[in-house]
Amino acid sequence: MIGTTLGHYKVTERIGAGGMGIVYKARDLHLDRFVALKILPHEKVAEPERKRRFVQEAKAASALNHPNIVHVYDIDQADGTDFIAMEYVEGRTLDQLIPGKGMRLGEALKCSAQIADALAAAHTAGIVHRDLKPANVMVTEKGLVKVLDFGLAKLAERTESDELGTTETMEPRTEEGTILGTVAYMSPEQAEGRKIDTRSDIFSFGSMLYEMLTGQRAFGGHTRVSTMAAILRDEPKLIAEAAGAIPRDVEKLVRRCLQKDVQRRFQHMDDVKIALEELKEESESGVLRAAVPVVARRVLPAKYAVIAVAAVVILAAGAYWLTRQRSNEQEAPLTAGPLTSYAGEEACPSFSPDGTQVAFQWCTEGPSANCDIYVKQISVEPPQRLTFDPADNFSPAWSPDGQFIAFLRRLSLSDAALLVIPQRGGEARVLVESGVSLPTDVTLACLAWTLDSKWLAFPWAEPGKSDGGLFLLSVETLEKRRLTEGKDANPAFSPDGRTLAFARGKGGAGSDTYLLHLGEGGVPRGAPELVASGHPFCRGVAWTPDGSEIVLAINSYGSGGLWRMAASASAKSRRLPVVSEDVWQPAISLQGNRLAYTVPQWKIGIWGVELRGMDRKPGAPFRLVPSTRSEACPAYSPDGKRIAFTSDRSGHFEIWKSNSDGSNAVQLTSFASGEATGPSWSPDGREFAFMVGTGGEWSVYVMSANGSAPRRLTSERTGAMPWPCWAPDGRSICFVSSRSGSSEIWKIPAAGGDAVQVTRNGGNLPQVSPDGRLLYYSKSDRDPEQCSVWRMPVGGGQEAEVIDSVNCDGLWAALQQGVYFIGKPDEKRQSDIRFYEFATGKTSRIMTVDREMFKRVAVSPDGRTILWPQYDQGGSDLMLVENFR
């Protein structure tokens, strides 16, 4: 085989062999790079099962694009030989790197965190590896991990009738009833031939990590049968006994992975990944301390025994109080199940005082679509409808005495009335006829009752004032009292009524979480204090029943989900182990230990329309990139032949590119943490700039359009998300940053250097005119859903308003002849595509889009095709966690 050519691959040397085939190093003659070729031997081609699994490996691995998973380039056949072409990795397998006494702790954590990240990505894509072992993990000289060999992988969550649902067996060849997989690393359910899911990989991962730390296998045996018996029956020796001193948290993590009962194991690899990353950070910073090594016991004289017992009691008491004072990095696994799963949007849950019922808003679909308030008994169907008004009713809040449910009724996109209704239904009473401030994100527009059920906290804008704030309203007398002043929403009172948590909108995007301490009569005591400042996209706050902690819903690329922290500005938050990163509006019952929250179910597609003739007559709209996942932020290349866009088809948002008709879509970026969005092509089409978000903060990156390693351009986080814009001269890139205290346009050299501020009176979503002379940008000074487009010379100077009414979500594009823009949506969320012509100063309507639009409009260089993202599928469900403590 050495020296032969298969297709356009020239084989140079043999580098390994396994049950699924022989692996050779080869040179790709087309792209002049080395690849690894896995070849199915000729004698195996006749075995249908071998051939099927060979193809399955290629399909499974090719569906995953992750820096810690080997990339599959192609599967093909040449001269009667079947082969898979994949990424060539220089390095050694993990089993060759594990010393006899185990790896150093820091090295093991660094390596295992990457493996966990890779498996989390595979599990998100619905793939279970099923053959995890050190021999299937490559490690490069620089410490980069690559997970290999998806030959035994299967899709997770198959139906009961699917024959592949259980662990597969081969036809007898050398051993009857061979169970696929490597015995020493099997899970108990895999060893027994039972149905498996992603939790089987977690057990196998635990076995690998145990071996990495100790140099010994977790379950040993002289034969396959004795090894399987140990997996099913025995517990592995403590790591501290096998390897000496080891941090207790590390021991606990491995033990939880190796639980024989799948319900007691970690339920999701994401949770394992987060725990490992936190342990790695603590290890690197020196915070993580080893437990006392296990030593042989000896009998002490009686008086020394008494002293020892006393010392242990004192130390235990001290450790208990210290543990209560610090954040517990390892949360118990949470199992969430659907509370509602109706067509449409269910959101904003609010528990009854006894925790047995939930009030929520349900926005139904169809001709009679409307948002109304419903009440649902836990585990009982159907829910009871409370409101029947044709206007949208939302944001319910159950009073602590259980008698009433307060809610909002929409009057316009930014205005609502406040009402209360008996909890069993009946006539609603209007408390505030108008003026309730609705933020652009209505997930922040919730209400809160005081402990005595006599007052309601709600967002309200006094006549003539734009910012407004949170106010207290007496349910009996309708008296109003100001609590805060600012773009504040989503209030939540502590169980004792002495502290108010709320979300405050800030310049640029997102919102921060604040605590306001209250005195008698709800009078504020001092200024609000900022908490959880590392999470700038708060989508809701809930208090634990004892009032000691708050749970935050954070919607942020790379760090979204539910976070828990002590109710203190100095407290450290830790993420709760629930699956979804996109979580809104948590609610915790005062009784019953229940947690509920909203999970949105959105799918966004890129659509387009071709314009014909001088009058820009539109053709039929078309879907650009057919996919079952979401795509957004399209951008045309300068020659109009390619499109860059953002897609989450790999599990989270990355930059992709395709031909202008949407064909041949390929992924360009792959960030282990954080998400990429908003590509902007360089004038020569060779590079593009984009944003990467991590922990709610954003940085500008640049990379080759062919997918080279990205380089970070901004030396500090920008503090705002909107996409960058490449100037036509190719020398600089404009971007948005709130580093100066408000959202402004900044400019930075494309080759790197210091950024300089361009705008001084606010600015967002920059675009540079094709001739490079003018900078266009948007502002929001009037309506949160309505912006104006402004322009100024690129080098700075006098600014001027161009259009006074565009959608604030970046739905406009400036050309040399004019501006295409999307107007403010109507009550049905429909919008018009319009064109403002510079020469005449006239605006013409192009067409109406009947779906709600998402971020960014793109226009082809010839001005004849418009692209826009829209919500093709939407909705939200309520999730419920029992036994939440």
ABEGO torsion letter per residue (X at the ends): XBGBBBEABBBABBAEBBAAEBBBBBBBAAAGBBBBBBBBBAAAAABAAAAAAAAAAAAAAAABBBAABBBBABBBBBGGBBBBBBBBBBEBBAAAABBAAEBBAAAAAAAAAAAAAAAAAAAAAGBBAGABBAAABBBBAAGBBBBBGAAABBBBGBBAABAAABBBBBBBAABBGBBBEBAAABBAAAAAGBBBBAAAAAAAAAAAAAAAAAGBBABBBABAAAAAAAAAABBBBBAAAAAEBBBAAAAAAAAAAABABAAABBABAAAAAAAAAAAAAAAAAGABBBBBBBBBBBBBBAAAAAAAAAAAAAAAAAAAAAAAABBBABBBBBBBBBABABBEBBBGBBBBAAGABBBBBBBBBEAABBBBBBBBBBGBOBBBBABABABBBBGBBBBAAGABBBBBBBABAABBBBBBBBAAEEBBBBABABGBBBBABAAABBBBBBAAGABBBBBBBBBGBAAEEBBBBBAAAGBBBBABBEBBBGBBBBAAGABBBBBBBBBGBEBBBBBBBBBBGGBBBEBBBBBGAABABBAEBBBBAAGABBBBBBBBBGABEBBBBBBBAABBBBBBBBABABBBGBBBBABGGBBBBBBBBBBBBBBBBBBBEAAGBBBBBBBABBBABBBBGBBBBAAGABBBBBBAAAGBBBBBBBBAAGBGBBBABBBABEBBBGBBBBAAGABBBBBBBBGGBBBBBBBBAAGBBBBBABABBAGBABBBBBBAAGABBBBBBAAAGBBBBBBBBAAEEBBBBABAAEBBGBBBBAAGABBBBBBBAABAABBBBBBBBAAEEBBBBABABBBAAGBBBBBAAEBBBBBBBBAAGBBBBBBBBAAAGBBBBABBBABBBBBEBBBBAAGABBBBBBBABBEBBBBBBBGBX
